[in-house]
Amino acid sequence: MTAFDMLSEPIRKYIRDQRWESLRPIQEAAIQKIIPNDNNYVLISRTASGKTEAAFLPILSKVNFKEQGVKVLYISPLIALINDQFMRVEKLCAYLDVPVTKWHGEASKGAKDRLIKAPEGIVLITPESLEAMFVNKPHNIHHLFSTLEYVVIDEIHSFLGSDRGIHLQSLLQRLQKVNKKKFNIVALSATVSDENKYAELKDFLGDPEHTKVIRDTTPKPINAVFKYFEGTTSELPLDLMKDLYVRTRDSKVLVFPNARGRVEEVAVKLRRISEKVGGHPNYFSHHSAVDKEVREYVEFFAKKSVHENFCISCTSTLELGIDIGNVDEVAQIDATHSIASLIQRVGRSGRREGKSSNLFLYATDRWSLLQSMACWLLFKDQYIEPVFINDQPYDVLVHQLMSMVKGSSGMTLAQLLEDFKGNVTFKNIKAEEITDIIHHLTEIDFLEKLGKEYIIGIESEKVVNTKDFYTLFHTPSFFRVISQGVKIGELPLSAQTIIDQNVYLSARIWKIKDIDYQSKKIEVIPAKDGKKPLFFGDAADTAAKIREKMLEILIVDEKYDFLDEAGEEIIRQMRKDFSVYGIKSYLTDRPLFSGNDKLTFYSFAGSKVNKTLHFVLNRMGISNQLHDSESEFELDYSKKAEFIHMLKDLNLNNVNLDEALTELIEHSPDILNFSKWGIYLPLQYQIKLLKNRYFDFKACNEFIRNLNFVENE
């Protein structure tokens, strides 16, 4: 029996009416596995290969929607993705007369009320909205989802290795507990490269033994062009902008800079160039600070623009699978921090069958060029960074503990321990540790004990009773930006947000005229003084393999056909600069430059090892400055002998790290800002958090043990 024949008649009619010539490979495989079996599945296939339909076609053919209760729960990392997928799923479900309901903060209250009155069909939700239901209306969880048959997790790679992913894992376990029978999970991903990563995916879904992976390995041709323009100021080089304009003016394009400020700068400058030469006006910016209605208009315009070209400068808001129609080309400005992100971005172009993806990669400094090349070469080798697995998520446990207590009228210690015992998310955290944390939360008035039961404490009321509680990630304080009564978007409040400062927002430059801290409002007017605007951006970790590849590029004698002449010249010059070291192995040899009363150590290590090494050196009395973008440590020249001797003899297993980290937390409490809930942990668990999440002492020890200094001749 063919995959098409296995589908229900209404679904077959849908396919015929859509005039599909055939099913995609991932759809064929998924249908043949999901319909006859009751396993969890992970569907891995490139962007725009039909993964959503690969999950829903067999599920809709298999599930009996006439039974009461929500039967399928679709979980997405983004509200925008839910809104996008809602239209696709609703169109498909119309053939079955199955209702589809969006459930998030911006969704219709009337639709939610109708669902509660008569639970049925499919619900599309974010983890945070599911959390809010657990906290505020736990009876709705039972009422709506006790007969669930399938959970579909979209873009699962965006959850892996993060607190948000651990949070989702815990929510799934709690959801499974209220279900009358075991539901199955179908997860979708575009960026899992090889079978070595499958174990992590299977563990994430909570039942590795009954989780199968279906992967479509159909290759997609990608045309890459690397361009180098030396950046000498805080703004992007004008020649870069002109080149980008010429290359993309007759196309449908996404441009990915690495920060919101850069996104706005690109949109503004491309629009100005286009206005001067009589080009099209369709230049937009798209990121989380742009007003929601503006973002939705940009998405709608792109999707409906069959004959009009456009250029959207964007952050990761358009990295995931929001459907904006056919994109011809993708441009990346300076290096992505991860290969997984590069894959997602490249995959946004060439979505039409038989079309290749086009990538223009611009670099503005030599280290960015080198890192871009390393990411590209590793991507071609099908390497993707390993997912970080946090085996002991004490901080997420604090959040889930508060959630469980808040969602009940009170819970005993035995009840809490029993709930955590059955949740595989926290399987590596001992009952004694959970008890320690509960006692600490009671001491700081986050919990209160009444008789044998714990309830929410006085101090936690102001934390738990806010929308911010539902998230596991920090949400910065955003101020609304208003111009003549019209909302332009939002900006995060920072020390740089001051009156008369210029800012980029919604592809325009604005001058701040007033800041109302009470109502969280910034009043702006169009800027005309030419003053350079502010930039807002965040740093990100880079994997060790990328840095090793950067060094490998410098010591091999190989030409790359994807580089332009300027890029070739930069790499030639860098190879010449590093040739004085006589590096033989990119795995162990590391350059140490001495000269002009300056000592520079190039670690070419991953971000976590660099942070750990920086901390250890300071702890040992060797002050150093770390430029993490190129793994470059600057040290006092007079400390050269001490530095070499210390690293050759150092064994971090013999260092009292707990004492050192205690002092670090006392002197720099902001070090825990990477964890939203870590500050509420007892000190010994904050130390464990730093060891597990922020630093990597094991990898640093390994790095030091294998390190071979190579000095300039």
N, C-alpha and C positions, 0 to 999 in steps of 0.2 A: 504494500500500500504506500502510495506517495505521501509526502508531507501535506500537500494540498488536500488530498482525499481524507486525511485524518481530521481536518478542521470541520467545525460544525457548518451546516448549510448557510446560516446567516453570515458567517465570517467569509465563506467562499463567495457569497454574493457581493460582499463588500469588496473583496479583491477583484472580482470581475468588473464591478462598477468603477473601480479606480483605474481599470485598464492596466494593471500590472502585467508586464510581459512574463515575469517569473518571480519566484521568491528569492530573496538574497541568501547567500550561503549560511549566515548565522541564523536566519529564520528557518531554513530547511532543517538544520541540525537541532535547533531548540524545540521545534514542533515534535520531531520524532522522539525526543527524550522526555520532554515535560508532560505530554499528554498521557503516556502509559505508565509513568513512574511517579512516586511520591518522595523525591529527593529535593534537597536544596541545590540550586544551580547558580554558577557564576558565568555570565555570558561576556566574553572578551572579544571585542572587535573594534576596528578603527572608527573614528568619528564619522557620523553620517552613513553608517552601514546598515541601518535599520534595526538597531538593538531594541528600541522601545517596542516596535511591532513584534520582534522576536520573542519578547516576554509576554505581551498581551494577546497575540493571536492564539497560542495554545491555552493560555489561562482562561480566556473568554470562551473557548470551545469546550473546556473541561468542567468549569464550575457551574453549579446549579444556582442561579441568581434568584430563583423563585422562593428559596428558603429565606426566612427572616434574618436580618443582621447584615452588617457590612461584610462582604466576602473577600475584597481585595483592598489592601492598604498600600498606596504608593508613597514612598518617602524620598524627598528630594532635598539637596543641600541649599537650594535657592527658591525663594518665593517666585521670582521671575521665571524660573524653569517650570515650576508648578503651573503658572498661568499659561505658559507656552504649551506644555504637555496636555493640559486640560482640554484644549481645543482638539488636539489629535486623538486623545482617548475618547472624548465625547462623540466625535464624529464616527469613530469605530463602534462605540457602544450603542449608537442610535439604531444600528441594525439588529440589536438584541433587546431593545427597549430597557436597557440597564442604566439607571441614573448615575451620574458622576458628580461628586461634590468636592469643591476646594475647601480646605480647612486651614486657614492661617489668619494672621492679624488683619490683613487687608481684604479678606474674603467677605462675601455677603452674609450678614447675620440671619437673614430670612432663610437662606439655603441651609445654614447650620441648624436652625430651629426645625425645619422640615425633616432633616436627617434624624435629629433626636426623637422627633415624634414618630417617625417610621424608618428605623435603621435598615438600609439596603444598599446594594450596588458597590460602588468603588469610591474610596476617599483618597484625596491627594493632600499630603501634609508634610510639614517640616518637623525635624526632631524637637525643636523648641516648642512648637504648638502641641505636640504630643506630650511633652513635659508639663506644659501649662494645664493640660487636661488631667494628668496624674495628680498635680498639686491642688487644683481648684475644684475640679468636678470628677473625682475618681469613680463615682457611680456611672458617669458617662462612658468611661473606659470599658466597664463590664457590659453596659447596655449596648454599646455600639460594636465592640470588637471581640466579644466572647465566642463568636462563631466564625472568626476569620479563617480563611483557607490559604490565602497567599499574601505575602508581603513582598513588594517589588522595591528594591533600593537602587535608585539611579545615581550614576557617577560615584560609585562606592569608593573609588580611589581617592576622592576628595575627603573622605572620612578617615581613611587608614592612617595610622601613625599620629593622630591628633587627639586632644582631649575631647573634641566634639565626636570623634569616632568612638571613643570609649563610652561616652555618654549615650550614643545611639545603641551601642552594644548592650548596655545596661537596660535601656528602655525596651529593647527587643526581648530581653530575658523577663522583664517584669510583665510585658504584654503576653508572653507565652504562658506565664503563670496564671493569668486570668482566663485563658482560652480553654474551652471545653475539650478541644483536641489539638494536637500539634499542627501548627500551620507551617507551610513550606515557604522558603525564601528564594527569590530570584534576584540576583544582584547584577548590575550592568557596569562595565568598565571599558575604557579605551586605552588604558596605559599600564597594563601589566604585561611585562615583556616575556618572561620565561617561566618554566615550571618550578623553578626554585622559589618563586613568590607565592605559589598556590597554597602552601601550608598556612601562610599568614591570612589569606582570604578565607580559607576553610575554618580556621580558628575563630575568625571574626564573626562568622555566622553561627558559632556556638555548637555545631554538630559536625566536626570534620569527617567522621565516618560516613555520613549520609549527605555529603556535599560534593557535587561533581562540577568540573570545569569544562565548558564548551568554548573553544577558541577558534576564531576565523583568522587564518594566517595569510589570507589573500593580500599580496603586497600592493602598495599604492605608490606610483611614481611621484617623486618630489623634486622639483627644480629649485636649487638653492643658489643665491647670488650673495656674496659677502662684499660689503662696501666699507671702506675706512675713511673717516673724516676726523682729523685731529680736533679735539675740543679744547679750547683755551680759556673759556669763561664758563660761568654757571649755566649759560644758555646753550642750546644746541647750535652747531655751526650753520650759518646761512646756506653754505654750499650743500650741506646734507639735506636741508629742507627743500632746496631747489631740485636736487636729484630725486628725492622722494616724490615730489610733486610730478615731475616729468614721467617717472616710471609708473605712476598710479592714476594719472588724471583721466585716463580713458578706461578705468576698471572699477569694479566693486571691491573695496579694500577694507581690511581691518589693520590698524596699526597698534602694536603693543609696546608702549614705553614701560618703564619699571616703577613708576610712581604717579600718583594722581596729578601732581604739578606738571610733570612731563606730558601727561595725557592732554592737559589743557593747553600747554605751550604748542604742542604739535597741531592740535585742532585750530588754534588761533592763527598760527603762522601759515599753515597750508591754505586756510581760507583767504588770508590777505594776499598770498601769491596768486591764488585763483582769481580774486577780484581784479588784480592789476592786469592780468593777461586775458580776461574775459572767459574764464573757465566756469565750470558748474559751481553752484553755491552749496552743494550738499556735503558740508564738512561738519561733523558732530563730535562731541565728547560723550563718553559713557563710563561712569564709575559710580560707586556707592554714594558719593556725596552729591551727585546730580539729582535733581528733583525727580521723584518717581514717575510723574506724568510725562516729563521730558524724556526719561529713559524709555518709557513705553512707546512714545511717539517715534523715537529713533529706531526701535526694534520693528515697529509697524512699517515705517517708511522703507527700511532695508528689505523687509520681507516682500513688500508689494512692488518694489522698484524693478520691474522687468526691463524697462528700457532706459531708466535713468541710472547713471553711475553715482557712487557715493564713497565717502571715506569716513570711517568711524575710528577715532582714536580712543582706546579703551584699556581698562585694567582686566583683571581676571573675571570681572563681571560678564564678559563675553567669551571667556576661555572655556566655560562649560557648555553643555549642549543646547543652549537656547537657539531655537530655529530662527535665523534671520535671512533665510533664503540662500541664494547662490552667491558665494564670495569667490572672486577670481584670484585674489592675491592676499598674502599676509606679510606684513613688515614687522620686524622685531628691532627695537632700538636699544642697543647694548644688551649684554648677556642676560639670559634667564638664569635664575639661581638653581633651577632643576631641569633635568631632561624630561621628566614627566610633564612639566608645564610647557616645554617646547613642543612636545608631541601633541598636546591638546591644542595649542595655538596653530601649528601647521595644519592640523586636521580640519580647521575651520574653512579652508579653501578647497576648491576642486571637489565640491560635494556632489556634483552631477556625475552620473555613471560614465566612466571612460575618461574623465577629466583628471589631469594631474594637479597636485598641489604646488603652488608657487610661494617661495619664501625669499624675501629680501631681508638680509640681516645687516644692520648698520652698527658700527662700533665707533666710539668717540675717544677711546684711549687704548693703549696697547694691551693692558691687562684684560679689558673687556673683550677685545678682539680674540685674545688667546683663549679666554674662557668660553666664548661663543664657539670657537673652532672645536674645543674639547667636547662641549656638549653635542655638537653636530656629529662629530666622528664617533662618539659613544652611541649616539642615537642610531647611526647607520650600522653599528655593530649589535644593535638591538639590546643595548644595556639601558636599564632604568634603575635609579637609586633604590636600594633596599628600604623597605618600610620600617620605621622605628617602632618597636614593640615595647610598650610600657607595661611590664608585668605586674607592677605594684602601683596602681594609680590612686594613691592615698588622697590626693586632692579631689579627684572625681568622686571618690567614696564619700567625702564630706558633703559634697553637693547632693548626692543621691540619698544620703542619710537624712539631710534636712528636708528633701522632697518627700520622702516616705513619712516622716513625722508630721510634716505640714498637711499631707494628704489624708491623715488619719485623725482621730480624736485623741490620740495618745497611743504609744507603743511601749511595751516592756523591753528590757534588755534582751530577754530570751527571744522575743518576736523579731527584733532587729537582727540579731545574730542568725536566726533561722532564715530570714529573707536573704541575707547576704551569702549564707552558706549555699543556697540554691542558685545563686547568680554567678555563672562561670566567669563573668567580667572581673570579679574580684577573687578568683580562686587562689591566687598567690598571696593574699593578705590573710594573716592568721586571725582567729577569733580574739586572741589576747590583744592584738594590735587594734582591732576595731573597738574593743572595750576601752583601751587607752584613749583613743580618739574621742569616743563618746564622753568619757570622764573629763577630758580637756575642754570639750565644747560646753559641758555643764559648768566648769569652773569659769569660763569667760562669758557666761550667761547667754550662750547661743542655744543651749538646751536648758530646760528646767524640769526637775523631777518632782512629780506629784504622786505620792505613794510609791507604787512600783512602776508607774508609767512616765515616759518622757514626752514633753510637749515643747513647742517652739518657745525659746527664751526671749527676754526683753531686748537684748542686743541684736538678735537676729531678725526681729520683727521688721526693722527698717530695711533689711537686706532681702528677706524672703517675700515681702509684700510689694515687690516691684517687678516690672516686666524684665528687668535686667537679670533677675534670678534664673530665668529659664535657659539662659545661654551659658556655655562653658568657655566662651571666649570673651576677652575684654571688649566692651563697647565704649569707645571714647566719647567724651561729652561733645556732641555735635550742636552747633548753633545754626538756626535757620538764617539764610542769607536773603535779604529782601531789598528790592530796588523799586521805589515808587509804588509800594504796596503789592508788588508781584514777587512771589517766591522764586528765587533763582536756583537754589539748591541748599546744601549744608556744608559746613566746614568744621573740622575738629578744633576745639579750643587749645591753643598752645601759647607759650611765652612770646611767640612771634606774631600772634594775632593782635595787632594794635591799630589804633586809629591812624589814618593817612597811609597805611601800608597797602600796596597793590596786591591783588590775588587773582589767580586764574580760576574761572568756574564757568561751566556750560559754554565752552569755546569762546569766551570773552574775557577781557581784562577789566577788573573792577577796583575801585578805591574804597577802602573802609572809611565811612564817615561817622559811624556811631556803633557802640557795642552795648547792648542792654543785657547785663548779666542775670538779672532777675527773670526776664522772659526768654532768655537764651536766643537773642536775636541780634543779627549784624546788619546794619543798614549800609548799602553801598550805592555808588553812582558809577557810570562808565568812566574808566581811567583814560586820561589823554596826555599825561605828563611824561610818558616814556620810562617811568621808574620800573625797575625790574621787579616782577611779581614774586610772591612766596612760593616755595615748593613744599609739598607734604609727601612723605614717603616712609616706607618701613624696610628694615634690613631683613635678610633671610639667610638661613644656613645653606652652605654649599657642601656637597658630599666629597669625601676624600678621593674617590675615583676620578672626579672631574679635575681636581687639582693635580693628581698624578699624571693625568692625560696632558695637562698643560705643560708639565715639565718634559714629558715624552716628546711633545711637538718641538720643543726647543733643542732637543739633543739628537733628533733624527734628521737625515738629509732627504727630505721629501717635499715635492711640490704639490700644491693643492689647486685643482682646476676651478674651484669655486671662489677663489680669492681674486679681488681686483688688483691692479698694479700697486696702489697705495698700501693695501693690506699685505701684499707680498713683500714690499719693501720694509714694512714694520717687522714682520716675522724674520726677515733676513737680518735686520739690525739687532733684534732681540737674540737671535741665535749667535750672532757675533759677540754680543755683550756677555752671554753665558758660556761662550766657548773657552774663556780663560780659566774655567773651573775644571775642565777635563772630566765632566760627569759621565760615568759609564752605566749606572743603573738609575732609572727614574723611580724605582721602588725604595731605594735606601740612601742614595747619595743626595746630599742637600748642600746648596751653595752657602758659603760664609764669606762675605765681602769685607775686606779691611782696607781702609784708605781714607785720607783726609780727616784723620781723627774721628772716623765714623766706623761703626761696626753694624753690619746688616746681615741678618740671618733669614734666608728664604726657606720657609718650612714646606711649602707646597702640600700642606695638610688640610684636612677638612675643617670646617668652622668650629666644630666642637673640640677637636684636638687643639686648635689654635687658642681657643678661649681657656682651655685647661692649662696649656703650656704658659700662657700669659699669666694666669693666676699663680702657678707653681713658681715661676721665675720671680715674681714680686714677693711671694712668700719667702723665698730663699734670699731676699735682699738684693736681687738683681733687677733694678728698674728697667722697664722696657716699654716701648710703644708699638702696638700692633695695628698694622694696616691690613685688615682681614681680607679686603678685596683681592690682594695679591699674596696673602700669607707672608707678609714682610714684617719682621721684627727689627726695630731700631734699638740698639743698646749702646751704653757708654763704652767707648773704645778701651778704656783702662780696665774694664771688667772682662776682657776677652779670655784670658787664661782661666779665670774663675768660671766663666760661662761654659767653656769647653769642658773643663774638668768636672763641673757639677753635672752636666748632662750625661757625660760618659759613665759617671758613677751612680747617678740617681736611680733609685728603685722606689716607685710610688707606693709599693706594698709596705714599705718600711716607714712611710710618712704618716703622722697622726692627722689624717684628713678631717676627722670629726671636729677636732679642736680648731683647725684652720677655717673650716666652713662655719663654725659657730661664731668666730670672730668676724668673718665676712658678713654674715647675716646681721650681726649687731651693728657693724659700722656702715653697711650698705643694704638696708632692708629692701631697697628697690630691686635688688638682684632677683627677688621672687616674682617680679612683675610678669614673667612669662606664664605664671600659673594664677588663674583668677581666684582659686579657692585655697591655694597653698598657704596663704597668710594665716588661716584659721587652724592650721595643724600644730600639734606640739612640736617643739624645737627639733627633737630627734628625727621626726618625720619630714620636717622641712629640709634637714640635712640630707636625708635619703632622696628627697625630690631633686635637690641640686645634683647629687651624684648620678641619678638615673636620667635626668632630663636636660639639665643645662650643661654640665661637664661630661666628659667621657674619660675617666681616669684609666680604665683598662686599655682603651685604644691609644691613649697618650703614652702609657707605660710601654706598650708594644712599639710605638713609634720611636721612643727614646732608645729602647733596647737595640733596634735595628739601624739606628741612625749612624751615618758615616759622613762626617764633615768633609767638604771639599772646598779648600780655600782658593782664592784667586791667585794666579801665579804672578 
